[in-house]
């Protein structure tokens, strides 16, 4: 399917209110492999690979604004208007950007381990700079892919970087993704252009209620981020889940489905 200047891989299942699921940087539709079917029993669930990730083509504009615009174009091509957006990590920021840009917002934005604010301090300045340096090196994506192919240890890498333990199937799927330099390049390109300052300033003006579900062991996005967002946006509910990390929807998809569907019953 072509929309917004690129070819998309999209999974579309179920019927009813439209829920758009957006994965985070470096992931793909596979990260919703358990959650999406549970939600599809009660809604129409649309799950795209983000531009430059997995089976979707590279984004003409990999900035946060460009990603949001591309997804708005995809929704128009599908002739749908999501009533809820569920975004994991950077996917939550892209969902918020869609609401900011479209002006015809969904009734609820659900963030899972949501990266809605810029990284604090030196990390915020160094993160995109390092990604740009890596992306500028034409051999970097293949080097990362090769290190995954021959270095092993996907489970250890994910646990240390996310604080999550996921099933063997999930580890194999992440391993398969990171063996392909095209996917690695797409994720690097997105990170190299990641700027959230304008979005964070606009969050109080979105006018869309938010539900932010966050694991207290999240090693990628600090647990105080959703609390800071709530301080900025009063119409926000924060739920901190004990014992889970950044890949909260992969660790306990049934719990997440229950919370999303409960919120949907009120909002839609």
C-alpha positions in Angstrom: 0.0 0.0 0.0 1.3 3.4 -1.0 0.6 6.6 1.0 2.6 9.7 2.0 5.4 9.0 -0.4 6.3 5.5 0.7 5.1 1.9 0.6 3.6 0.6 3.9 3.2 -2.8 5.6 -0.1 -2.7 7.5 -2.0 -5.3 9.5 -5.7 -4.6 9.7 -7.9 -6.9 11.9 -11.3 -6.9 13.6 -14.3 -4.5 13.4 -15.8 -1.7 15.4 -14.1 1.5 16.8 -10.8 2.1 15.0 -7.7 1.7 17.2 -4.3 2.6 15.7 -1.3 0.9 17.3 2.1 2.5 16.8 5.3 0.7 17.8 8.5 2.3 19.0 11.9 2.8 17.5 13.6 -0.3 16.3 10.5 -2.5 16.7 7.8 -3.5 14.2 4.2 -4.8 14.1 5.5 -8.0 15.7 5.7 -6.2 19.1 1.9 -6.2 19.1 1.6 -9.8 18.1 -0.2 -10.8 21.3 -2.0 -7.5 22.1 -3.5 -6.7 18.7 -5.6 -9.9 18.5 -7.0 -9.3 22.0 -8.1 -5.8 21.1 -9.4 -7.0 17.7 -12.1 -8.9 19.5 -13.7 -5.6 20.3 -12.4 -3.1 17.7 -10.9 -2.6 14.3 -7.2 -2.6 14.9 -4.7 -1.1 12.4 -1.0 -1.8 13.0 1.6 -0.4 10.6 5.3 -0.8 10.5 6.7 2.7 11.0 8.5 4.3 8.0 12.0 2.7 7.6 11.1 -0.2 9.9 10.7 -3.8 9.0 8.6 -4.0 5.8 7.6 -0.4 5.4 9.6 1.9 3.0 12.0 4.6 4.1 10.4 7.9 5.2 10.9 10.9 2.9 11.0 13.0 6.0 12.2 11.0 9.1 11.5 13.8 11.6 8.8 13.5 14.2 6.7 15.9 12.1 7.4 13.9 9.0 6.5 10.6 10.6 3.2 12.1 11.8 2.4 13.5 8.4 3.1 10.2 6.7 0.8 8.3 9.1 -2.0 10.9 8.6 -1.6 10.3 4.9 -1.9 6.5 5.5 -5.1 7.0 7.6 -6.6 9.1 4.7 -5.6 6.4 2.2 -7.4 3.8 4.4 -10.3 6.2 4.8 -10.3 5.9 8.6 -10.2 8.2 11.5 -8.8 6.5 14.6 -10.9 6.9 17.7 -8.0 5.8 19.9 -4.3 5.8 19.3 -2.1 3.4 21.3 1.6 4.2 21.0 4.5 2.4 22.6 7.6 4.5 23.5 8.3 6.8 20.5 5.0 5.6 19.0 3.2 7.6 21.7 5.1 10.8 20.6 4.2 10.1 16.9 0.6 9.6 17.9 0.6 12.9 19.8 2.2 14.6 16.8 -0.6 13.2 14.6 -3.2 14.8 16.9 -1.3 18.0 17.0 -1.1 18.2 13.2 -4.5 16.9 12.2 -6.7 18.9 14.5 -9.4 16.2 14.3 -8.0 14.2 17.2 -8.9 10.8 18.5 -10.9 10.6 21.7 -8.0 9.1 23.7 -4.2 8.6 23.4 -2.8 5.7 25.3 0.9 5.7 25.9 2.8 2.5 26.8 6.3 3.3 28.2 5.6 6.6 26.4 8.6 8.8 25.3 6.6 12.0 25.3 9.3 14.3 26.6 12.9 15.1 25.5 15.6 13.1 27.2 17.0 15.1 30.1 20.3 16.8 30.4 23.3 15.7 28.4 21.5 12.6 27.2 19.0 14.8 25.3 21.8 16.6 23.5 24.1 13.6 22.8 21.5 11.0 21.8 20.6 12.5 18.4 24.2 13.6 17.8 25.5 10.1 18.3 22.7 8.7 16.1 23.6 11.2 13.3 27.3 10.2 13.5 26.3 6.5 13.2 23.9 7.2 10.4 26.5 9.2 8.5 28.8 6.1 8.5 27.6 4.0 5.5 29.0 0.8 7.2 27.3 1.4 10.6 23.9 -0.3 9.9 25.7 -3.4 8.6 28.1 -3.4 11.5 25.2 -3.3 14.0 23.4 -6.1 12.0 26.5 -8.2 11.9 27.1 -7.8 15.6 23.6 -9.2 16.2 24.2 -12.0 13.7 27.4 -13.1 15.3 27.4 -11.7 18.8 24.2 -13.2 20.0 22.7 -12.3 23.3 19.5 -10.5 22.1 17.8 -11.5 25.4 20.5 -9.9 27.5 20.5 -6.8 25.3 16.8 -6.3 25.5 16.7 -6.9 29.3 19.5 -4.4 30.0 18.1 -1.7 27.7 14.5 -2.1 28.5 14.2 -3.8 31.9 11.8 -6.4 30.3 11.9 -10.1 29.9 9.9 -11.3 26.9 9.0 -14.7 25.5 11.3 -16.7 23.2 9.2 -16.0 20.1 9.6 -12.3 20.7 13.4 -12.6 21.2 13.6 -14.5 17.9 11.6 -11.8 16.1 13.8 -8.9 17.4 16.9 -11.0 16.5 15.6 -11.4 12.9 14.8 -7.7 12.7 18.3 -6.6 13.8 20.0 -9.0 11.4 18.9 -6.7 8.5 20.9 -3.6 7.9 17.9 -1.9 6.2 15.8 -2.0 9.4 18.8 -0.9 11.5 19.4 2.0 9.1 15.7 3.1 9.3 15.8 3.1 13.1 19.1 5.0 13.1 17.7 7.5 10.7 14.7 8.1 12.9 16.8 8.5 16.0 19.2 10.9 14.2 16.3 13.3 13.5 14.4 12.9 16.8 13.5 16.3 18.2 10.6 16.6 20.7 10.9 20.1 22.1 8.1 21.5 20.0 5.8 18.6 20.7 6.4 18.8 24.5 5.5 22.5 24.5 2.3 21.7 22.6 1.1 18.8 24.8 -1.1 20.9 27.0 -2.9 22.2 23.9 -3.7 18.8 22.4 -7.2 18.7 23.9 -7.1 14.9 23.9 -7.2 12.9 27.1 -4.3 10.6 27.8 -3.8 7.3 29.6 -0.1 6.6 30.3 0.7 3.0 31.4 4.3 2.6 32.6 6.3 -0.2 34.1 8.2 0.6 37.3 11.2 -1.3 35.9 11.3 0.6 32.6 15.0 1.0 31.8 14.5 3.1 28.6 12.1 5.8 29.7 12.2 6.9 33.4 9.1 6.3 35.4 8.9 10.0 36.3 8.3 10.9 32.6 4.5 10.1 32.7 4.2 11.9 36.0 5.8 15.0 34.5 3.4 14.8 31.5 0.5 14.6 34.0 1.8 17.8 35.6 1.7 19.5 32.2 -1.5 18.0 31.0 -4.2 17.7 33.7 -6.5 15.5 31.6 -4.0 12.6 31.9 -4.3 9.4 33.9 -1.1 7.6 34.9 -1.0 4.0 35.8 2.3 2.6 37.1 2.6 -1.2 36.9 4.9 -2.9 39.3 7.4 -5.5 38.1 7.4 -4.7 34.3 9.8 -2.9 32.0 9.7 -0.9 28.8 8.2 -3.7 26.7 5.2 -3.8 29.0 2.8 -4.8 26.3 4.9 -7.8 25.3 5.4 -8.9 28.9 1.7 -8.8 29.9 -0.5 -8.2 26.8 -3.7 -9.4 28.6 -3.3 -6.8 31.3 -2.7 -4.1 28.8 -5.6 -5.2 26.7 -7.9 -5.1 29.7 -6.8 -1.5 30.6 -7.1 -0.3 27.0 -10.5 -1.8 26.5 -11.7 -0.4 29.8 -10.6 3.0 28.7 -12.2 2.5 25.3 -15.5 1.7 26.9 -15.5 5.1 28.6 -13.9 7.2 25.8 -15.5 5.9 22.6 
